[in-house]
Amino acid sequence: MRISYDREEDVLYIKFADCKEECEYVEHTPGVVLRVNPRSKEIVGCTILWFSRQLREQGRINVPEIRGLPISPELERLVGL
């Protein structure tokens, strides 16, 4: 898993797996966009828009539960799981 943050755009990118094909994008909730492998239908990434604003206003950010994905304690703390 790879996590990166674009401070200038206030966007958090979470990459769970590589997608060698062009991914499909699905808005899970306002400001949370999932990247999906079109062949396997696996979620390969998540983009959280307005990350710091959402965290400030809500105190947490709801990301989709992804079955079978090991979530690190650091990520749980970071995104409020």
N, C-alpha and C positions, 0 to 999 in steps of 0.2 A: 504494500500500500504506500502511496506517495501523497503527501499533503503539501500544497503550496498556497501562499496568500499574496494577492496583488493589493498592496496597501493603497495605491493610487486609485484603483477602480473599486476597492472594497469588496473583493470577490475571493472566496475560498474555493480552491479546487481540491477534490479528493479523487485520486485515481486508484481503483481497486485492482484492475487488470488491464493488460494491453488489448487493444482492439485493432486488428490488422485491416479491418474493413472500415468503411465510413459508418460512423455510429448514428443511431437515431436519437433524437432528443425529445424528452417527455417532461413537461412541467408537472412535478409531483404536487407541490403547493406553491403559492406565490413566492417567488424568489428562490425556489429549490428546483433545479433542473437535473434530471437524471440522464446519463449517457448509457444507451442500451446497445448491445451487440445485436444487429438485426438477424443474424443467423441463429444464435443460441438463445436469444432473448435474455441473456444475463445482464445485470447492471454492472457496468465496468467503471463508472465514475459518477460523481455528483458535483454540481457547481452550486454554490450558495451565494446569491447576489446580496448586496447590502449587508454583508456579514457582520461588521461591527455595530452597525445601526440596529440590526435585528437583535443582536446579543444585548446591547444596551437597553433597548425598549422592552424586550420580553424576558431578559434574564437567562434565556436559553434558546436554542434553535432546534426545531424538530426536523430530524433527517429520517428518511424512510428506514424501516427495519429491513435489513437485507439478510435473509436466511443463509446460514452457513458462513457468514463473513465474520472472522475474528475481529472484534473491536478492541483496540488497546485502551487501557485506562486513560492515557493521555488524550486520545480522541474523544472518549466519553466525557472527560472534563471540558475539553475544548468546545464541543458542540452541545453539551448539556443533555446527554443521554441518561 
